[in-house]
Amino acid sequence: DYANQASLFLPEMKALPNDDFILWQQEVGQQLLKIINKDEASLVLFTSKQVMDTVYQNLPTDMSDLVLLQGDKLSPKNMVVEHKQRITSGKGSIIFGMDRFAEGVDLPGELCSHVVITKLPFPVFTRPIEQAKQEWILRSGGQPFVALSLPAVSIRLIQACGRLLRKETDSGRITILDRRLLTKGYGKQLLEHLPDYRVVS
């Protein structure tokens, strides 16, 4: 029952990541201080290691001490083990992760009550086969953004949001710090493809 078990929060942000990247990055850190409950289990997903590291470095110590940072000391597998130990012992824990945590991690129940998606996970097409597809679409009079990028980001967004509810009894909230969902024409389309979360903006 998505509408009753999960809320989707789209907080007010001054900057969009594609318009004023530096301001948006600063706002991400500011928003995390407001929205994260330090006594809970949170999963914060990034699309850039540079942004993830910068946001982490600018956090106050009382929050950064709770963060398990991908690429720091522990492997992703051991990050999850440490996260579980913290939560089961009654402490708060925050995972800062990237693609690996947006797709494959399973944190049911109290192990994840808040998923934060910092930026829409648009793909970067670098493989020759992907670039060939883009060229073919252009030659055929199509738009690679519509034909390739939007379907890809939609699937990734659904997967990232799907980290929250792993069992029928799970509940919690999802926060997306990318206002393009509300300001861009394609944002409505992306929201419509998500499960029927209760949207709070």
Disulfide bonds with the S-S distance in Angstrom:
none
